[in-house]
Amino acid sequence: MVRMYDNPVVPGFHPDPSVCRAGDDYYLVCSSFEYFPGVPIFHSRDLVHWRQIGNVLDRPAQLDLPPGATASGGIYAPTIRHHDGRFYVITTNVSGRGNFIVTAERPAGPWSDPVWIDLPGIDPDLTWDEDGNCWCVVSGNHVSRVDPDKGKVLEGPYPVWSGTGGKYPEAPHLYRVDGWWYLLMSEGGTERGHAVSIARSRSPRGPFDPGPVNPILTHRGTGRPIQSTGHADLVQAADGTWWMVLLATRPRGYTPEFQVLGRETCLTPVRWEDGWPVAGPVEERHPAPAAWHPLPGEPARDDFDAAALAPSWISPRDRPDGSWSLTERPGRLTLHATGPTLDRPSHTFIGRRQQHHDCRISTCLEPGNATAGLSLRMDEAHHYDLEVGDGHARVIARIGPLRQNVAEHRIPPGTVTLAIDIRTDRILPPSTAGPISGPISGPISEPAGVGARGPDTVAFSVNGTLLAELDGRYLSTEVATGFTGRVAGMYVTRGSASFDWFDYSA
């Protein structure tokens, strides 16, 4: 029986993947942009089943994101490598000092403080030659010989190969295979025109000759459900086969289609023909690698009984110690307001990535005298909030310059259950995309000649009572712009509130 796996292998906002192998184990990192902690790190034994084991940048000394850091600023495109028994991650803080390296003996950490390296550009990569020299290539494809322990540039940078002419030559990775140096890169932009190209040389200094067929992978101009394929990294499995991890999107809805989960991590096999790698296309279902090590699924509910937050919980820019607690009320997550609104930075928010197109997100809130709730966000200018305060629950939509209270419902004192249901069926057509008060007893009818525009409908309920339904297009990359995806989480903007549990079910 041929085992199959589903793409994406790491769903939700997990872009710019980089992978390395250490023995029979694989480790993968992704961009985290304005979120703290930064650079999620995953472990797998088969390249298909991944479990988050931590975050590379998990303390302020490693990740300093100022309050004014823009949405989609912060940490760009890390590369992870394993060399001489040590793990290296190189990445860029575009809202800080630029490129830096951190190291660890164990991939779960702790990781070192940053070693800054004076190289311009983003998307840095590290590799070593047979003499132990370390080489770094950055976007625009400039190569330097560096000392990764001291952050010194020893030679270069040399301009090498700028690609086939597509915009934004970026995401470069260097590999030494059978005496050749291969430069893998992406171009065409990280949107629908994304593509992966290849060149090779006998020296990391170049000159590099392009492959006979470039790009070696792209879905541009196709009707495939997986789009925007690019920003790839290669890895050789323990059985000698080759694989590529890459980012991709799954747009939905009416033209031009909308992607709401962000750029996700996919996997596709690679074969070698006449000394060149050949990849893709990236299918939704694919024959799996020979190794097969399923992992237990993550629990749907977090009861906040652990001594620390799970690594999947993230916050915009920082998470000050005084803003949250698991010990103040054991078995609950207590949040303290640090800002009066989700519309500006420096607010208290703890959330997780939306990873499925259809899902239910719920929490049990004890608001007390606070203003608190459950939010689905892209950034400070694009979020839907289910908020409780002063004896009322309300649904608030922030879409660009517009902020509107679209529904309100009086609630009794005490704990309250808040839920956000996201669905891709019975999508609201444009003429009825506003709030719908009260329960819905049957399918939503569409006016003649009007079709649903998608990609989904976001419904808000309190203690089982539906308050409103909103069009999901306004929380999409095509509307909000940027490099991230939806994040759902708990927040407080006045006083202090406790959350007994948080549930994410798909």
C-alpha positions as CSV (number, residue, x, y, z in Angstrom):
1,M,0.0,0.0,0.0
2,V,1.3,3.4,-1.0
3,R,1.0,5.9,1.9
4,M,-0.1,9.4,1.0
5,Y,0.4,12.7,2.7
6,D,-1.6,15.9,2.4
7,N,-0.2,19.4,1.6
8,P,0.4,21.6,3.3
9,V,2.4,19.6,5.8
10,V,2.5,22.6,8.2
11,P,-0.7,24.4,7.6
12,G,-1.5,28.0,8.5
13,F,0.8,31.0,8.6
14,H,4.1,29.2,8.4
15,P,6.0,30.8,5.5
16,D,9.6,30.7,4.2
17,P,10.4,27.2,5.5
18,S,13.9,26.0,5.9
19,V,14.9,22.4,6.8
20,C,17.9,20.4,7.9
21,R,18.5,16.8,8.7
22,A,20.5,15.5,11.7
23,G,20.7,11.7,11.5
24,D,17.2,10.4,11.1
25,D,15.6,13.6,12.5
26,Y,14.5,16.7,10.5
27,Y,14.1,20.2,11.9
28,L,12.2,23.0,10.2
29,V,11.9,26.8,10.9
30,C,9.6,29.5,9.5
31,S,9.3,33.2,9.4
32,S,7.4,34.8,12.3
33,F,7.4,38.6,11.3
34,E,6.0,40.8,14.0
35,Y,5.1,38.0,16.4
36,F,6.8,37.0,19.7
37,P,8.2,34.5,20.4
38,G,9.8,34.2,17.0
39,V,10.9,31.6,14.5
40,P,8.8,28.5,15.4
41,I,10.9,25.3,15.2
42,F,9.4,21.9,14.3
43,H,10.7,18.3,14.5
44,S,9.8,15.4,12.3
45,R,11.1,11.8,11.6
46,D,9.5,11.6,8.1
47,L,9.2,15.1,6.6
48,V,5.4,14.8,6.7
49,H,4.4,14.8,10.4
50,W,5.7,17.8,12.2
51,R,5.5,18.8,15.9
52,Q,6.4,22.3,17.2
53,I,9.1,21.8,19.8
54,G,9.7,25.5,20.6
55,N,10.6,28.9,19.3
56,V,14.2,29.8,18.4
57,L,13.8,33.4,19.6
58,D,11.9,33.1,22.9
59,R,13.3,35.9,25.0
60,P,13.6,39.7,24.6
61,A,17.4,39.6,24.4
62,Q,17.1,37.7,21.1
63,L,14.0,39.4,19.7
64,D,13.7,43.1,20.2
65,L,10.7,44.4,18.3
66,P,9.9,48.0,19.1
67,P,6.3,49.0,19.6
68,G,6.4,50.9,16.3
69,A,7.5,47.8,14.3
70,T,5.1,47.5,11.4
71,A,2.8,44.6,10.7
72,S,4.8,42.2,8.5
73,G,8.0,43.7,9.9
74,G,10.2,41.8,12.4
75,I,11.8,38.5,11.6
76,Y,12.2,37.4,7.9
77,A,13.1,34.1,6.4
78,P,15.4,32.0,8.7
79,T,17.7,29.3,7.5
80,I,18.5,26.3,9.8
81,R,21.6,24.2,9.3
82,H,23.3,21.4,11.3
83,H,27.2,21.4,11.2
84,D,29.7,19.7,13.4
85,G,27.1,18.7,16.0
86,R,25.7,22.2,16.4
87,F,22.5,23.8,15.0
88,Y,22.7,27.2,13.4
89,V,19.8,29.6,12.5
90,I,20.5,32.8,10.5
91,T,17.8,35.3,10.0
92,T,17.0,39.0,9.6
93,N,15.3,41.4,12.0
94,V,14.1,44.0,9.5
95,S,12.8,46.1,12.4
96,G,16.1,46.0,14.2
97,R,19.8,45.6,13.4
98,G,19.5,43.3,10.4
99,N,21.1,39.9,10.0
100,F,22.2,37.7,12.9
101,I,23.0,34.1,13.8
102,V,22.0,32.1,16.9
103,T,23.2,28.6,17.8
104,A,22.2,25.7,20.0
105,E,23.3,22.2,20.9
106,R,19.7,21.0,21.0
107,P,17.1,22.2,18.5
108,A,14.5,22.7,21.2
109,G,16.9,25.2,22.8
110,P,18.1,27.1,24.6
111,W,19.4,29.1,21.6
112,S,22.2,31.6,22.1
113,D,22.0,35.4,22.0
114,P,22.3,36.9,18.6
115,V,25.7,37.2,16.8
116,W,25.2,40.1,14.5
117,I,26.8,40.0,11.0
118,D,27.4,43.1,8.9
119,L,25.8,42.0,5.7
120,P,23.0,43.9,3.9
121,G,20.0,42.1,2.5
122,I,17.4,39.6,3.7
123,D,16.9,35.8,3.5
124,P,20.4,34.8,4.6
125,D,21.7,31.3,4.1
126,L,24.6,29.4,5.6
127,T,26.7,26.5,4.3
128,W,30.1,25.0,4.7
129,D,32.7,23.8,2.2
130,E,34.9,20.7,2.5
131,D,37.7,22.8,4.2
132,G,35.3,24.1,6.9
133,N,34.8,27.6,5.4
134,C,31.4,29.0,6.1
135,W,29.6,30.8,3.2
136,C,26.6,33.1,3.5
137,V,24.4,34.2,0.6
138,V,21.7,36.8,0.9
139,S,18.8,38.1,-1.3
140,G,20.0,39.6,-4.5
141,N,22.4,36.6,-4.5
142,H,25.6,38.0,-3.0
143,V,27.9,35.5,-1.5
144,S,30.4,36.1,1.3
145,R,32.8,33.9,3.4
146,V,32.0,34.6,7.0
147,D,33.0,33.6,10.6
148,P,29.6,32.5,12.0
149,D,30.9,32.5,15.6
150,K,32.2,36.1,15.5
151,G,29.9,37.6,12.9
152,K,32.8,38.7,10.8
153,V,32.8,39.0,7.0
154,L,36.0,37.5,5.8
155,E,35.6,37.7,2.0
156,G,33.1,39.3,-0.3
157,P,30.3,39.8,-0.8
158,Y,30.5,38.7,-4.5
159,P,27.5,39.2,-6.8
160,V,26.8,35.8,-8.4
161,W,23.6,35.0,-10.2
162,S,20.5,37.3,-10.3
163,G,18.1,34.7,-11.7
164,T,16.2,34.6,-15.0
165,G,14.8,38.2,-14.8
166,G,11.9,37.8,-12.5
167,K,11.4,40.5,-9.8
168,Y,12.7,40.0,-6.3
169,P,15.5,37.4,-6.6
170,E,15.5,36.1,-3.1
171,A,15.4,33.1,-0.8
172,P,18.8,31.9,-1.9
173,H,20.3,28.6,-0.6
174,L,23.7,27.1,-1.5
175,Y,24.3,23.3,-1.6
176,R,27.4,21.3,-2.5
177,V,26.3,18.1,-4.3
178,D,28.7,15.8,-6.2
179,G,31.4,18.5,-6.6
180,W,29.0,21.2,-7.8
181,W,27.7,24.2,-5.9
182,Y,24.0,24.7,-6.5
183,L,22.3,28.0,-5.9
184,L,18.5,27.6,-5.4
185,M,16.5,30.8,-5.4
186,S,13.0,32.3,-5.8
187,E,11.9,35.1,-8.0
188,G,8.7,36.6,-9.4
189,G,7.5,37.9,-6.0
190,T,5.9,35.8,-3.3
191,E,2.4,36.2,-4.8
192,R,0.9,34.2,-7.7
193,G,4.0,34.7,-9.9
194,H,6.3,32.9,-7.4
195,A,8.8,30.5,-8.9
196,V,11.9,28.5,-8.0
197,S,15.0,28.6,-10.2
198,I,18.5,27.0,-10.1
199,A,22.1,27.6,-11.2
200,R,25.4,25.9,-10.4
201,S,29.1,26.5,-10.3
202,R,32.3,24.7,-9.3
203,S,33.0,27.4,-6.7
204,P,30.8,29.3,-4.2
205,R,32.3,32.5,-5.6
206,G,30.9,31.7,-9.0
207,P,30.4,32.1,-11.9
208,F,27.1,30.3,-11.8
209,D,25.4,28.9,-14.9
210,P,21.6,28.7,-15.0
211,G,19.9,25.3,-15.3
212,P,18.7,24.1,-18.6
213,V,15.0,24.5,-17.6
214,N,14.1,27.4,-15.3
215,P,12.0,27.8,-13.3
216,I,12.2,24.3,-11.9
217,L,9.0,24.8,-10.0
218,T,6.1,27.3,-10.4
219,H,2.3,27.2,-10.4
220,R,1.8,30.6,-12.0
221,G,-0.8,30.7,-14.7
222,T,-2.4,27.4,-13.6
223,G,-5.7,26.5,-12.1
224,R,-4.1,24.3,-9.3
225,P,-5.6,24.8,-5.9
226,I,-2.1,25.3,-4.4
227,Q,-0.6,28.6,-5.6
228,S,2.3,31.0,-5.0
229,T,4.8,28.1,-4.8
230,G,8.3,29.3,-4.0
231,H,10.9,30.1,-1.2
232,A,12.1,26.6,-1.2
233,D,14.8,24.6,0.6
234,L,16.2,21.2,-0.3
235,V,17.0,18.2,2.0
236,Q,18.3,14.7,1.3
237,A,16.4,12.1,3.3
238,A,18.2,9.3,5.2
239,D,17.3,6.9,2.4
240,G,19.0,9.1,-0.2
241,T,15.9,10.6,-1.8
242,W,15.6,14.3,-2.1
243,W,12.7,16.6,-1.0
244,M,11.8,20.2,-1.2
245,V,10.0,22.2,1.4
246,L,8.5,25.5,0.2
247,L,5.8,28.0,0.9
248,A,2.5,28.1,-0.9
249,T,-1.0,29.4,-0.6
250,R,-4.5,28.0,-0.9
251,P,-6.7,30.9,-2.3
252,R,-10.4,30.5,-2.2
253,G,-13.5,32.3,-3.4
254,Y,-14.4,34.3,-6.4
255,T,-11.8,36.0,-8.6
256,P,-9.2,37.2,-7.8
257,E,-9.5,34.7,-4.9
258,F,-8.5,35.3,-1.4
259,Q,-6.0,33.6,0.9
260,V,-6.7,33.9,4.6
261,L,-4.4,31.4,6.3
262,G,-1.2,33.0,5.1
263,R,1.6,31.3,3.2
264,E,1.9,27.7,4.4
265,T,4.6,25.0,4.3
266,C,4.3,22.3,1.6
267,L,6.5,19.3,0.6
268,T,7.2,17.9,-2.8
269,P,9.7,15.2,-4.1
270,V,12.8,16.1,-6.1
271,R,14.5,13.9,-8.6
272,W,17.9,14.6,-10.3
273,E,18.2,14.5,-14.1
274,D,21.5,15.1,-15.8
275,G,23.0,16.8,-12.8
276,W,20.0,19.1,-12.1
277,P,17.1,18.9,-9.6
278,V,13.6,18.6,-11.0
279,A,10.7,19.3,-8.6
280,G,6.9,19.4,-8.5
281,P,4.2,20.1,-9.2
282,V,3.0,20.4,-5.7
283,E,-0.1,18.3,-5.3
284,E,-2.7,18.3,-2.5
285,R,-2.0,14.6,-2.0
286,H,1.3,13.0,-2.7
287,P,3.0,9.6,-2.2
288,A,4.9,9.8,1.0
289,P,8.5,9.4,1.8
290,A,9.7,5.9,2.8
291,A,9.9,6.7,6.4
292,W,6.5,7.1,8.2
293,H,6.3,8.3,11.7
294,P,2.9,9.7,12.6
295,L,2.6,11.9,15.7
296,P,-0.2,12.3,18.1
297,G,-2.4,15.2,17.2
298,E,-2.3,18.4,19.3
299,P,-5.1,18.6,21.8
300,A,-8.0,20.8,20.7
301,R,-8.3,22.3,24.1
302,D,-5.8,24.1,26.3
303,D,-7.0,24.2,29.9
304,F,-4.0,26.3,30.9
305,D,-2.9,23.7,33.5
306,A,0.7,23.6,32.3
307,A,3.6,25.5,34.0
308,A,4.2,27.4,30.7
309,L,2.4,28.4,27.6
310,A,2.6,26.0,24.7
311,P,5.0,27.2,22.0
312,S,2.2,27.8,19.5
313,W,0.9,30.8,21.5
314,I,2.1,34.1,20.0
315,S,1.7,37.8,20.6
316,P,2.2,40.9,18.5
317,R,5.7,42.3,19.1
318,D,6.2,41.3,22.7
319,R,4.7,39.7,25.7
320,P,5.6,41.6,28.9
321,D,5.9,39.5,32.0
322,G,3.3,41.6,33.8
323,S,0.7,41.3,31.1
324,W,-0.2,37.6,31.6
325,S,0.0,34.8,34.2
326,L,-0.7,31.1,34.5
327,T,-0.1,31.1,38.3
328,E,-2.2,34.1,39.4
329,R,-5.3,31.9,39.1
330,P,-4.1,28.3,38.6
331,G,-5.8,26.6,35.7
332,R,-6.6,29.9,34.0
333,L,-4.8,32.3,31.8
334,T,-5.1,35.8,33.3
335,L,-4.5,38.8,31.1
336,H,-3.8,42.3,32.2
337,A,-4.5,45.3,29.8
338,T,-1.4,47.1,28.5
339,G,-3.2,49.2,25.9
340,P,-6.7,50.4,25.4
341,T,-7.4,49.1,21.9
342,L,-6.4,46.4,19.4
343,D,-6.3,49.1,16.7
344,R,-2.8,50.2,17.9
345,P,0.4,48.3,19.0
346,S,1.1,47.6,22.7
347,H,-2.0,45.7,23.6
348,T,-2.4,42.4,25.4
349,F,-3.2,39.6,23.0
350,I,-2.3,35.9,23.1
351,G,-3.3,33.8,20.1
352,R,-2.6,31.0,17.7
353,R,-2.5,30.7,14.0
354,Q,-5.7,29.7,12.1
355,Q,-4.6,26.5,10.3
356,H,-7.8,25.2,8.7
357,H,-10.3,26.8,6.4
358,D,-13.2,25.4,8.4
359,C,-12.8,25.6,12.1
360,R,-14.4,26.6,15.4
361,I,-12.5,28.7,17.9
362,S,-14.0,29.2,21.4
363,T,-13.0,30.2,24.9
364,C,-14.5,30.5,28.4
365,L,-14.0,34.0,29.7
366,E,-14.5,35.3,33.2
367,P,-14.5,39.1,32.4
368,G,-15.1,40.6,35.8
369,N,-15.0,44.3,35.4
370,A,-12.7,44.1,32.4
371,T,-13.2,44.6,28.7
372,A,-11.9,41.5,27.0
373,G,-12.7,39.0,24.3
374,L,-11.8,36.8,21.4
375,S,-10.3,38.3,18.2
376,L,-9.5,37.1,14.7
377,R,-6.8,39.3,13.4
378,M,-4.5,40.0,10.4
379,D,-3.1,43.3,11.9
380,E,-4.1,46.3,13.8
381,A,-6.2,47.6,10.9
382,H,-7.9,44.3,10.0
383,H,-9.6,42.3,12.8
384,Y,-12.9,41.1,13.9
385,D,-13.5,41.1,17.7
386,L,-16.1,39.4,19.9
387,E,-15.8,41.6,23.0
388,V,-17.4,41.5,26.5
389,G,-17.6,44.5,28.8
390,D,-20.1,46.4,31.0
391,G,-22.7,43.6,30.8
392,H,-22.8,43.4,27.0
393,A,-21.2,41.3,24.3
394,R,-20.5,43.0,21.0
395,V,-19.1,42.2,17.6
396,I,-16.6,44.8,16.3
397,A,-15.3,44.9,12.8
398,R,-12.1,46.9,12.0
399,I,-11.5,47.1,8.3
400,G,-8.9,49.7,7.3
401,P,-10.2,53.1,8.4
402,L,-13.6,51.7,9.4
403,R,-14.4,50.5,12.9
404,Q,-18.0,49.5,13.5
405,N,-20.0,47.9,16.2
406,V,-22.0,45.5,14.1
407,A,-24.0,43.6,16.8
408,E,-24.6,43.8,20.6
409,H,-26.2,41.4,23.1
410,R,-26.8,41.8,26.8
411,I,-25.3,39.0,28.9
412,P,-25.7,38.0,32.6
413,P,-22.9,38.4,35.0
414,G,-20.3,35.6,35.4
415,T,-18.4,33.4,32.9
416,V,-19.3,33.5,29.2
417,T,-18.5,31.2,26.3
418,L,-17.3,33.0,23.2
419,A,-17.1,31.3,19.8
420,I,-16.0,32.1,16.3
421,D,-17.1,29.6,13.6
422,I,-15.4,29.9,10.2
423,R,-17.0,28.0,7.4
424,T,-16.5,27.7,3.6
425,D,-20.1,26.5,2.9
426,R,-23.2,28.8,2.9
427,I,-20.9,31.7,2.3
428,L,-22.6,35.1,2.6
429,P,-23.3,36.8,-0.8
430,P,-22.3,40.4,-1.1
431,S,-25.9,41.8,-0.6
432,T,-26.3,40.1,2.8
433,A,-22.7,40.4,4.0
434,G,-23.6,42.6,6.9
435,P,-24.5,41.6,10.4
436,I,-27.3,39.0,10.9
437,S,-28.8,39.2,14.4
438,G,-30.4,36.2,16.1
439,P,-30.1,32.5,15.3
440,I,-30.2,31.2,11.7
441,S,-32.6,28.3,11.2
442,G,-31.7,27.3,7.7
443,P,-29.4,28.0,4.7
444,I,-28.9,31.6,3.7
445,S,-30.7,32.4,0.4
446,E,-29.0,34.4,-2.3
447,P,-30.7,37.0,-4.5
448,A,-31.0,35.9,-8.2
449,G,-27.8,36.5,-10.1
450,V,-25.7,37.1,-7.1
451,G,-23.1,34.5,-6.2
452,A,-21.1,34.1,-3.0
453,R,-17.7,35.8,-3.3
454,G,-16.0,33.9,-0.5
455,P,-13.6,32.8,0.7
456,D,-15.5,32.1,4.0
457,T,-18.0,33.4,6.5
458,V,-17.0,34.2,10.0
459,A,-19.8,33.8,12.6
460,F,-19.8,35.0,16.2
461,S,-21.8,33.6,19.1
462,V,-22.1,34.1,22.9
463,N,-23.3,31.3,25.1
464,G,-24.7,29.6,22.0
465,T,-26.5,32.7,20.6
466,L,-25.5,33.9,17.2
467,L,-24.7,37.6,17.2
468,A,-23.4,38.3,13.7
469,E,-21.9,36.8,10.6
470,L,-19.2,38.7,8.5
471,D,-17.6,38.3,5.2
472,G,-14.1,36.7,5.5
473,R,-12.6,38.6,2.6
474,Y,-11.8,41.5,4.8
475,L,-9.4,39.4,6.8
476,S,-7.4,38.2,3.9
477,T,-3.9,39.0,2.5
478,E,-5.5,40.5,-0.6
479,V,-7.3,43.1,1.5
480,A,-4.9,43.6,4.5
481,T,-1.7,43.0,2.4
482,G,1.4,41.8,4.1
483,F,3.1,38.4,4.7
484,T,1.2,36.9,7.6
485,G,-2.1,35.0,8.0
486,R,-5.0,35.0,10.5
487,V,-4.3,34.6,14.2
488,A,-7.1,33.9,16.7
489,G,-6.7,34.8,20.3
490,M,-7.7,36.2,23.6
491,Y,-7.3,39.8,24.6
492,V,-8.0,42.4,27.2
493,T,-8.1,46.2,26.7
494,R,-9.3,47.3,30.1
495,G,-8.6,45.8,33.5
496,S,-7.9,42.1,34.0
497,A,-9.7,39.0,32.9
498,S,-9.2,35.3,33.1
499,F,-9.8,32.6,30.5
500,D,-10.5,29.1,31.7
501,W,-9.8,27.3,28.5
502,F,-9.3,27.9,24.7
503,D,-10.5,25.4,22.1
504,Y,-9.5,25.1,18.5
505,S,-11.4,22.4,16.6
506,A,-11.3,21.7,12.9
